[in-house]
């Protein structure tokens, strides 16, 4: 007898298909998730489909929570039932959600400010820091959380830059978004642009103190190389937040992103910072644009953007205006360009703009904080009229230490008090898997290298490193040997074995070093003093012109008082000229007896002969320093055995890759032969941004040292630096400088022979 398969019946196949589709509808509804449905404080995202099936929404009270997700909060908390329906063959499949729409809030007037920011391109600096204003004063700030980060990243690169806070239009929800980027880990800027993160880092809070778990949200398309400086603005037309950021966009047939491109500003809409619409191009100027921020005043929108491609005249911040947030390029009118330059700042980016609170002690003003990333970090600019802006640096201000691209928002007196109270004595929040390591000698964070599994404790000179007892916390079920609090000799590496609950082990090497590298508060530039016939000449920035010029002051003692010459010596308005007239260094040529001054930033570096009065240049002697590969700034000259040794800085002072190049010549003017980099970062020790050096020879010896600055340890960036000194050795065969090994401990005291002439001696401060 032939058996017949039951599945050969068309009627049964149809029935099975019906069951399958019905199950699919039920599964699709079961998989639906609505964000914060039990605590609704603003418009919510209601998906229009699930698993390809159309969803219809019904509301038990559409006046409070409409079927398009628009919320109108009432004077009391309202409970609303939302019903999601999927229809198939006339049958309805439904699922209900119980929404609790919170009572509307009435905010008090803003009487203070909150400030979120990062501090620099180091592992510690690339986190989110907080500050609060001192009362209702936009120009006076106190660091919170002991100057330590409040938020750290658990995802992506684990670096956080450009934090932005937005308050919801309802008033009682805050969203924090930030760039996923870690230059401090050793990532190059080129890699960051071409193969960077496509994600946003997101947190949510109702009080600025307690933040949600971090969200790692993909927003950029695959053709993007990065996702930089995200910000958001409430778009009333769509009832959503418009989130915008800068991305370098590559051709679809260039998956490795090797081609040439430029940054455009993209945007996406969201109501909950969980679900985002497909990104669209917002600004495409045919050249690079980054770092947009938007301010609304009197119903008009003002947009501030970094013109990275100089399309508007210079690489600087521009101001535009429109009455439509998401209008294209033609819908915005340029009001001002080169804002930073015209205010007397050097290279700037990362603007944040806000209006002063009512009754601010400084009056009714608009502020634009501009990040002078190659100099001082954030500098406040102000104007009283956005329609006729005249942006000027505020006359007096006190900002946190090294604030970089961030956000200032107004807060109520109660919010300010709660924020200051909560973060005044609290250490930084850390992720579940992060480490907290302390030692008694010096209460600062150690230098932790996750890759090499090393921990270095920087301690003050005089600390007995042979008898220290590191304390640390391990997760449940994890043990350490030696145990926390055990006294050990950290003058050399001590291996700690961490045993996990499954029996697997990891080894960490702990050590301590005495650091002799001071951080000099309030100082960041590099003046030069020359001594000639017992007269001291201080050479540096000339404040009268309030731009990058070089002037001279004279004294008969190294401690002054100095008398400034009335006119600047170098105005940088002749030919040849350099990018900026900064970083002067003087040198007496021992073969000719002539004095020279070297200076410059960008290209090229310059040299000229000093006049006999030492406060002027000899006419017609300025010339370009030829042969300096990748020259940026900080040139310094030395002489040894008939060879002229020139060192200079490469890259930007805010970069972890700031380093020292080296070239030689047979005379003081060149041309020079390049010998490569002789000093650069050592991430294994937490040493970053090693640059702007001077080289000295101990009189009467052939002992040489290099003095330079680097990112402050711990937690410093390119604008919170520490000064240090390391030994510079001479190659016995070639007579050239050897590559320097940077150290944490620097060098000890060196006795100098008493009998040596100080008649002709120069150095850089």
N, C-alpha and C positions, 0 to 999 in steps of 0.2 A: 504494500500500500504506500502510495506517495504522500509524504507529509507536506503540508502547506504552511508557509510562514505566516503568522498572524500580521506581520508588518506589510504584507502585500495588499492589505485591504485599504483602498483609498479613504474610506470613511474613518478608519482607525487612524490613519496617518494625519488626517485633518484634525481629528480630536486631539492627537498628541501635539500637533502644532499649536492648537488653541491653548492647551495647558502650558506649553513652553512659553508662549507670549504672555500669558497671564502671570506666570511665575516671574518672568522678566520684569513686568510692570511692578510686581510686589517687591522684587529685589531692588529695583531702581529707587522706589520710594523709601525702602528701608535704609538705603545708603545715603539718603539726603542728610545733610548736616547744616544747620543754621548757626552762624557765629553769635555768641552771647545772647541767645534767645531768651534766657532766663534773666537777663539784665540789659534790656534794650534802652539805649540812651541816644540813638540817632538812627538815621535811615539804614535799612539793612538790605543785603543782597538776597533776592529771591530768585533762584535759578529758573530759567524758562524751559529747560529740558534736563532729562537725566537718562543716560544710556541711550540717547537718540530718541527718547519718547518725550513728547510735548507735555508740559505741566501747566495746569490751570490752578490759580490760587484764589481762595476765598477767605474773607476776614469776618470775624464776628463783630468787629467794630472798625469799619474802614475810616472813620473820622480820626481814629487814633493811630491805626496801623493799616495803611491802604494796601491793596493787592499789588502795587508796584514797589512796595517796600518803603514808601515814604512815611515817616513817623512824625506825629504831632503830639508832643508830650503835654500832659494836662496838669492841673493843680494838685492832683493826687495820682498815685500809682494805679495803672489800669491793667487788668488782665485781659488779654485778647487771644482768641483761638484762631490760628491759621490752619487752613486745610489745603493740602496739596493733592490734586486729582490728576489721574492719568486715565483716559478713556480708551477702551478697546472693544470693538464690536458692540457698542451700545452699553457696555458694562463699565462702571466707574470703580477705579481702584483708588483708595484714599488713605492719607495719613495726616494726623493732626499734630500740631505743635502748639504748646502753651507758651505764649509770649508774655513776659512781664515788662511793661513799659513804665520806666521809672518816672516819678514825679518830676516836673520841670523845676529847674533851679534858677534862682535870681542871683547873679554874681554881684558882689560889692565892687566898688570902683577899684581899679588897679592902683596900688600904692607902692609897688616895688617891682623888681625884675628878677628873672632866673636866666641863667646862661649855661648852655651846654657846648662843649668844644672838645677837640683833641689837642695834644701839645706838641707833636712832632713825629718825625719818621723813625722812631725807635719802637722796639717791642712794647715798652711801657707807655710811650707817648701815643701809640695808636690804640687808644681806648677812649671811653667817654668820661669826661670830667664835668663836674658841676661847680658853679659859683652862684652866689646871690648878691644882689646889690646891697649897699649900706644905706638902707632906707630908700626913699623915693629919689634915687640919684642914678641916672643911667651911666655915669662916668666913674663911679666908685664901687669897687667890688671886693668881696671876700671869698676866698676859696673854700669849698666845702669838702667834707670827708677827709680832712687832713691833707688836701692836695693830692689825694689818691683817686684812681678811677672809681666810678660808681657802676659802670656797666662794662663788661668784658664779653668777647665773642666766643661762642663754642663751635661755630660753623665756618665753613669756607676757609679763607686765608687766616682766620682768627685775628685779623686786624680790623680796626674800626676807625674811619676817618669821616669828616664832614657831617657830624650829627645834626639832625634837624628835628625840631619839636614843633608840632602844630596842635593848637587847642581846637576842639570841635566847636561848631557854631552853637551847640547847646550849652557849652561851657564847662562840662565836668568830665571830659575825656581828653587824654593827651596821647598822641602817637609820636614815637621816636623812630626815625629812619636814618640809616647810615650807610656809607660806602663800605663794601667788603674788600679791603685792600691792606696788605702788609708790606710796606717797603722795608720796615725794620727787620724782616726775616731774611732779607737779602735779595728780594725781587727787584729786578731792574725796571726802570720806568718804561723802557721799550717793551718788555714782556708784559707789564701791567696794562699797556695800551692794546697790545695785539692778542694776548692770551689771558686777559684778566677775567674777573668774576662777572657773571651775568645776573647776579642775585642782589637783592636788597636785604639788609638786616633790619628787623622791625620789632619794636616793643610797644606795649600799650599800658596806660596807667590812668587811674582816676584821681591821683593826688600828687604826681611827680615824685613820689617816694617809693611806692610799691609798684614794681614793674612786672608785667607778664613774662612768661617764658619767651625766649628769643624765637622769632620766626625767620626762616631762611627762605626767601621768596624769589623764584625765578621770574624775571620781568623782561629781560632783554632778548632780542631774537638771536638765532645762531650766527647770524652775520655780524653781530656786534663783537668787538674785542674787549669791551669793558663796560662798567656801569658806575658812573662817577657822580658824586655830589648830589644825591637825590633830595628834592624838596617837594613840598605839597602846598596846594592852595584850594580852598573850598570853592567849587564851581556850582553856584546856585542853580544855573540853568539845567544841569543834569542831576542835581541833588547828590553829587558825589565829590570826592576829593580828586583833583587832578594831580597826579604824582609825576614829576618830570626830572630828568637826569641827562647826563652827557654820555654818549656812546660813539666810539669810532666804528663806522660801518664799512664792511668789506664786501667785495663782490661774492655772489653765491658760488662762483667757480674758484674761489680762493679760500678753501676751508682752513688753511694754515695761517691765514691773515698775514701774508708776506708782502702784499702790495701796498701802494701808497693810498692814503685816505685822510680824512679829517673828522673832527668831532662835530656831531650834530646834537641838538637837544630833542629828546623823545619824550612822550608822555603816555600815561595810561590812567584810566579811571578806576576808582575803587570806592566802596562804601565802608569796608571793614578792614582794610589792609591785610586781607587774606586772599580774596578773589580779585584779580586785576583783569581789565580788558586787554585786548591785543594792543601792543604799543604802536604808536603812530609818530611820524616825524613832526615836530612842532617848529623847530628853527633849523633851517638849512640856508646859510648865508653864502654857500659856495666856499667857505673857509671856516676854520675851527671856531666853535663857540662852546664854552663850558660854564658851569657854576651860576646858573640863573637863580635869582630870588625875586619874589613879587611882593609888593606892598600896595595896599589900597588906602586911599585917602579921599574923603569927600566924593565917594562914588567912582573915582577914577583909578585905574590900575597903572602902576609904575613897575617896570621890569628892569632889573639890574643884572647884567650878564658880563662875563669875561670874554672879550673879543680876543681870542687866542691867536687869531690869524692876521691881526692888524688890518682887517678890512675897513675899519672906521678911522684909521690913521695911526694907531699904535696898539700894542698888546696891552690892553688895559680894560677897565670897567666902563661899560656904556649904560646909559639910562634911556629907556623907551617908555612910551605911554600908549594906552589903548582903552577902549570901553568893553572889550571882549577878551576874556582870558585866553581862549584857545584859538584866537585868530591867527592866520598865517603871517608870514613876514610882511606882507603888504598891509596888514591890519594894525601894525605897530609903527609909531612915529618916533624917530630918534630925537632925544632932547639934549643929550650931552654925551661926549666921548672923552677918552683919555682922562677920566676923573681922578685917578690916583696920581698920575704924572702932574696934572695941573694943580693938585693939592700939595705937591712937594714930596710925594712918596716915590720909592723905587718900585720894582716889579711887584704887582699885586694880583690877587685872585680872591676867590671865596667870599664874596660880599654877603653880609646879612644886613637887612634894612628894617627899621622899625620907627614908629612914632613915639615920642616921649609920653609918659603917663600924664594925666591931669595933675597939676601941682608939683611936677618934678622940680627939684631945686634949681635946675638949670634953665627952666622956662619951657615954652612950647617949641620943640624942635623936631626935625627928622634926622635920624642917625643912619649912617652907612659905615659899618665896621668893615674895613678892607684888610685882607691878610697880606702883609708885606713879607711874603714867604722867603725872600732872600735877605731879610734884615731883622725886623722886630716882631713879627707875628701881627696880630690884630692891632690896627690903629683906628681910632674913631674919627670919622669925618661928620660934619654936621652942616645943615642948612635950615633956613626957616621957610623956604618957599620951594616946593617941588616943581612948580611950573616954570620957575626962573632960578634953577639951582646954582648955587655958588658954594660948592663943597669945600670946606676948610677943615684942617685938623683942629680938633677941640683944644682949647688953650691949656686945659689942665685935666688930667685923667689918671686913674689908678686901676689898671686891669689886673686880672689874675696872672700868674706866671706863665708866659709863653702860650697864650691862647691862640689856637689856629682855627680855621674854618668851622664855624658853629652857628648857634642861634641864640638870640635874645628875645624873650617874651615877657609881657607884662603879667604880674600876678597880684592877687589880693593880699592885704595885710595878713590875713589868716593863713593863706597858702605860704607866704614868705616865712612866717614864724614857724610853721610846721616843718617846712623844708630845712631851714637852718637848724632847728632843734634836732631833727632826725639825722642830719648828716654832719653835725659838728664834731662828734666823737666816734663816728663809726668808720671802721675800715672798709675798704672797697668790697663790693659784692664779688664773689668768685663763682665760677661754674662748678658743677658737681665734681668734675675730675681735676680741678686745678689744685695747686699746692700752696700751702701757707707755711713759710719757713722763716723763723726769727732767730736771732742770736743777740746776746746781751751787750756786745761791744758797741754796736752802732745800730739804732733802730731804723734801718732802711731796708728796702727789698733787696734780696740777693740777686745775682745774675744767674738766671736759669737757662740752660741750653737743652731744649727738649730733644734735639737730635743726638747730641753727644752724651746726654745724660750726665751733665756736670752742673754743679752749683758752686758759685764763687761768692764768698761773703766779703764785700768791701768794708774795711774797718779803719778807724782813725789811727794815725801814727801813734805808736806807744802801746797799742793793744797787745796783750800777751796771746798770740795766736796758737801757742802750744797747749793752752788749757781753756778751750771753749766748749760749750755744751749746746749745740744746735737743738732747737725744739721744733717739732713739726707734727702735723696731724695726718693720719692715714684713714682711708675708708674702712668701713666695717669689714672685718674678716681679713684685713691686710696687716701684716706685721713687718717690722724693720729691725735689722741688726747692723750696727749697734742701735739700741732703742733711742727714742726721743729723749733728750735731756742728758745723755751720756757725755761726760767730759772726754774730749779727744784732742789730739794734736793736729791742728789744721794748717800747720806750716807747709805741709805737703798734702797731696790728695789722700783722703780717707774714703775707702769704698764702703758704701752702705748697700746691703742686700734687702730688697723689698720682695716679700713673699706673698703672693696672692692667695685667695681662698682655694683656688684649684691646684695649688702647689707650684705654679709657675713662678719664676723669679726674674727680677730686673735689678741691675746694678747701677747705682748712682755714685759719682765721685764728688765729694765735698772738700773744699779748701777755703782758706782765707788769705787775703792780702792786705797789707797796709797801703792805703792810697794817699798820695801826696799831691793830688791834683785839685786845686781849689776851684769852686764856682764863685765867680765874682759878681755879686748882685748888681743889676742895673747897668752893667758894662757889656757891650757887644762889638764895638768897633776896634780898630787896630792902629792907633797913632804911632808915630815914630819919633824918637829923639836922637839928635846928632850932637856930638860934642866937638867943638873946635876952639882951640885957644882958650879953654876954660869958660866958654860960653855955650849954653845949652839951647838947642833949637828944637822946639816941639812942633811937629808937622802933622796936620790932620784936617778934618772937615772945617770949612770956614762957615760959621753960623750966620754971618751977615747976609749972605746970598740965599740962604735956606735952600740950597740945591747942592749937587755933588761937585764942589770945588775944593781946592786944596790951599790952605793958608798956613802961615807960620807964626809962632809965638816965641819970644826970646826971654831967657833968664840967665842969671849967673850962678844958679844952684839947681840941682835936679828936682828939688821939691818946690821950686818957684819962689816967689810969684812970677808968672809968665806974663809978658806984655805982647798982645797980639798985634801983628802988622795990620794997618788999616785996610789994605787991599789984598785980595787973594793972589797967590802966586800962580796958580793954575786954574784957568776958567774953563778949559776944554771947549773953546770956541774957535780954535785955530786949526791949522793943518800941519801934521796929522793929528787926529784926535781919537780917543778911545770911547768905549761904550759909556763909562762913567768915570769921572775923575775921583778915584778913591784909592786907598791902600798905598800911600807913599812909603818908600823905603830909601834911605840914603846910603851912600857907599863912597869911601875914599879909595881911589885907585893907588895902590902902593907903588906902582911903577911910574906913574906920571904925576902924582900928587893932586890930581883933579878930583873934585867932588861931583858925584852924580846923584840924581834922584830918579827912581823907578816907580811907575804907578800904572793903574789901569784896571778895568773890569770889562769883560766881554772881549771883543777883539778890536784893535790889537793891544798888546802891552807896549808901553812907551818908556823911553829913557831920555833925559836931557842933562846937560851940564849945569851945575849950580853956579851962580855968579859969585864974585869975590865977597859979596856981602852976605852970602848964604841965605838970603831971603828972596832971591829972584833967580830966573833962568837966564842963561846966556842966549842971546837972540840967535835963532837959526840952528840951535843944537838939538832940538827935539827930533827923535827918530824912532822908527818901529823896531821892536825886538823880534827879529826874524828867527824862525826855527823852533818856536815853542809849540809843541803839539798839544791840542786841546786846552790851550790857555784860557783860564777864567779870571783869575785875580791873585792877589797876595804874593807878588814877586819879591824875591830877596836875593841879594848878591853876596858872595864870599870869594876870597882869594886864597889860594894855597899853591906854593911851588910853581908859579908861572901859569897856573890855570885858573880861570874865572868860573866859579860854580854858581849857577842860578837855579833856585827852587821857586816853585809857584804852585797855585792851587788849581785843581781841575774839578769840574762839575759845580753844583750849587751848594752853598753852605747849609741848606736845609736838607740835603740828600745824605743818606747813609754812605753813599759812594764818594763823598767829598774826599779828595786825596791830594798827594803832593807829587808833582812832576819834577823832573830834573834834567838840566841841560848844561853844557859847558862851552866855553869859547877861549880863544887865545888873547882876547882883549875885553874891555868892559862893555863894549857896545855890540858885540856879535859880528856876524851871524853865529847862531848857537847850534850845537849838535845835541839832539835829544837822546837821553839815556833811559827813558822809561819812568815808571812810577817807583818812588823810593819809600813811600809811606802810604798805607791804606788800612782799611778797617780790618778788624779781627772779630767776627761775630761770636766765636767760641768764648771770648772773654767779655762780650757785651760792649766791645770798643767799636764805635761807629763814627762816621763823619770826621775823619782825621785830616785836618787841613789847616790852611793859613798859618804857615810855619815861619820861623826864623831859625837861623843856624848860628851857633857861636863856637868859638875856639877859646879854650882856657888859656889866658896869656902865659907865655913861657913854656907851653907844652904843645903836644900834637893831639890833645884830647878834644874831641868835638861832640857837641850835643845839638839836638833839634828840639825846639820849643814849639808847641802847636796846641790848637784847641780841638776838642771833640765833643760829641754829645755828652751832656752831663750824666753822671752815673750816680744813682739810678734815675730813670724816667725822663732824662733830658731829651731835647731835640736840637735842631740846628740853631735855635735861638735861646736855648738854656745850655750854655757850654761850660766846660771846665778846661782849665789850662794845665798842661802837663809837660814833662821834659823826659826825653829818652836819649840813650847813647847813640851817636852816629859814628860808625867805624869807617876807616879808610882802607881801600883795597891796596895791599902792599905792592902789587905788580903794576896796576894801572894808575894808581893815585886818585881814583874816582871814589865818590861816596858809595858805600854799600847800602843795600836796601835795609830799612830800619825795621826792627821787631818791636811793635808797640807793646807796652806793658801797663799793667794796672798800678804797680808799685812805684813807677817812675824811677828816679835815681836819688841816691843819698847825697849829703853835703860833699862838696869838693873844695879842698883848700886851694886858694889862689895865691901865687907868689906876691909878696908885698911890693917888690921893686918892678913895676911895669908902668909904662906910660899910659895915661888916659887922654893924651892930647887929641888923638884921632881915633875915636871909637863910636860906633853907632849900633843901635839895637832897636828891635821893635817891641812895643809894649803889648 
